[in-house]
Amino acid sequence: MRHIQTERLLLRAISAGDAEALYAIFGDPETNRYNPHGPHSSIEHARMALAGWTEEWKRHGFGRWSVACREEPGRIIGFGGLSYGDYGGQDRLNLGYRFAPSAWGKGLASEMARQALQCAFEALAAPAVFAKVRPANLPSIRVLLRSGFSHHGSLRDIPAAPASLVYISRAPAK
């Protein structure tokens, strides 16, 4: 799960060298339009996030990927993958992603999400994967629906913000 190729993407485990790309994407106000926490404030914030994500890989053997197009393997266009997330006091396998605006509208987030689900259900034998999304983030909701998720409820996870919508994708029946 550390290095995967899809039809159009290269997915690889994040590394410390990804800090500038992470800051470029997570520090961009446009990619944080629906994020109540706002963009990363500094390159140091990006480095701290990467350190935490690296620990997830060490602890669980999976985590977020750096995402590049196969035709441009040296240019990171996004980050995404699986991690554990807090769902009202319960740790659940969570799908998350964020892509640079130049990658939007091409189905790349959906392609990455489908690969993450395949890893969750086949390699990890997970019964389900969850995702949280802000109610106004219609593009992200479309990614989840195209990737096989269905609406599962809502969660008050950020004080003074509307409840997040919770989506779920269940493992296929065997």
C-alpha positions in Angstrom: 0.0 0.0 0.0 3.0 2.3 0.1 3.3 2.7 -3.7 0.4 2.1 -6.0 -0.3 3.0 -9.6 -3.9 3.5 -10.9 -4.9 4.2 -14.4 -3.7 7.9 -14.2 -2.2 8.3 -10.7 0.9 7.5 -8.7 0.1 7.1 -5.0 3.0 6.9 -2.5 3.4 7.1 1.2 4.1 10.7 2.3 7.6 11.7 3.1 9.3 14.7 4.9 10.2 16.0 1.5 6.5 16.7 0.7 6.3 19.6 3.1 6.4 22.3 0.4 3.8 20.6 -1.7 1.6 20.0 1.3 1.8 23.7 2.3 1.1 24.8 -1.3 -2.1 22.8 -1.3 -3.2 23.0 2.4 -2.1 26.6 2.7 -4.2 27.7 -0.3 -7.4 29.5 0.7 -9.2 28.1 -2.3 -8.6 24.5 -1.2 -9.9 25.5 2.2 -13.1 27.2 1.1 -15.2 24.7 3.2 -12.7 24.1 6.0 -13.7 25.9 9.2 -10.1 25.7 10.5 -8.8 27.6 7.4 -5.6 27.1 5.6 -2.3 26.0 7.1 -0.6 29.1 8.4 3.0 28.2 7.7 5.4 25.7 6.2 6.1 24.6 9.8 2.4 23.7 10.2 2.8 21.5 7.1 5.9 19.9 8.5 4.0 19.1 11.8 1.1 17.6 9.8 3.5 15.4 7.8 5.2 14.2 11.0 1.8 13.1 12.3 0.9 11.4 9.1 4.3 9.6 9.1 3.5 8.3 12.6 0.2 6.9 11.2 2.1 5.0 8.6 4.5 3.6 11.2 1.7 2.7 13.6 -0.8 1.2 11.2 1.1 0.3 8.0 -1.2 2.6 6.0 -2.0 6.3 5.8 -2.2 9.3 3.5 -0.6 9.2 0.1 1.1 11.9 -1.9 -0.7 11.9 -5.2 0.9 12.6 -8.6 -0.2 12.1 -12.2 1.6 9.2 -13.9 2.6 11.6 -16.7 4.2 14.0 -14.2 5.5 11.9 -11.3 7.5 14.7 -9.8 4.6 17.1 -9.3 2.3 16.4 -6.3 -1.3 17.3 -7.1 -2.9 16.2 -3.9 -2.9 14.2 -0.8 -5.3 11.6 0.3 -5.9 8.2 1.7 -6.9 6.3 4.8 -6.4 7.2 8.5 -8.3 6.8 11.7 -10.7 9.7 12.5 -12.8 10.7 15.5 -16.5 10.2 14.9 -18.1 11.3 18.1 -15.6 9.5 20.4 -15.3 6.5 18.2 -12.2 5.9 16.0 -13.3 4.9 12.5 -11.4 4.2 9.3 -11.6 7.5 7.5 -11.1 8.6 3.9 -9.7 12.1 3.4 -8.3 14.0 0.5 -7.3 17.4 -0.8 -6.2 18.3 -4.3 -4.7 21.4 -5.9 -7.3 23.4 -7.9 -5.4 22.5 -11.1 -6.5 18.8 -10.5 -10.2 19.6 -9.8 -13.0 18.4 -12.2 -11.0 15.6 -13.7 -12.1 12.6 -11.6 -8.7 12.3 -10.0 -10.0 12.5 -6.4 -12.6 9.8 -7.2 -9.9 7.6 -8.7 -7.8 7.9 -5.6 -10.8 7.3 -3.4 -11.7 4.1 -5.2 -8.2 2.9 -4.8 -8.2 3.7 -1.0 -11.5 1.7 -0.7 -10.0 -1.2 -2.5 -7.0 -1.2 -0.1 -9.4 -0.9 2.9 -11.6 -3.8 1.9 -9.0 -6.1 0.4 -5.7 -5.5 2.2 -7.1 -4.4 5.6 -10.4 -6.4 5.5 -12.2 -3.3 6.9 -16.0 -3.7 7.2 -16.5 0.0 6.3 -14.9 3.3 5.6 -16.3 6.6 6.7 -15.8 10.2 5.5 -16.8 13.6 6.9 -17.7 16.5 4.7 -18.9 20.0 5.2 -22.6 20.4 4.0 -21.7 23.1 1.5 -18.9 21.1 -0.1 -20.9 19.8 -3.0 -17.8 18.8 -5.1 -16.5 16.6 -2.3 -19.9 15.1 -1.8 -20.0 14.2 -5.5 -16.6 12.5 -5.1 -17.9 10.4 -2.3 -21.1 9.4 -4.1 -19.1 8.5 -7.3 -16.8 6.4 -5.2 -19.6 4.3 -3.7 -20.3 6.1 -0.4 -23.8 6.8 0.9 -25.1 9.4 3.4 -25.0 8.0 6.9 -25.9 10.9 9.2 -24.3 14.0 10.6 -21.8 14.8 13.4 -21.3 17.9 15.4 -17.5 17.8 15.3 -16.6 21.5 15.1 -18.0 23.9 17.7 -19.9 26.9 16.2 -20.0 25.3 12.7 -22.8 23.4 11.0 -22.7 19.6 11.6 -20.5 17.6 9.2 -22.2 15.2 7.0 -21.1 11.6 7.5 -20.8 9.2 4.6 -20.1 5.4 4.6 -18.9 2.8 2.2 -19.4 -0.8 3.3 -17.2 -3.7 2.2 -18.8 -5.7 -0.6 -20.6 -8.9 0.6 -18.5 -12.0 0.1 
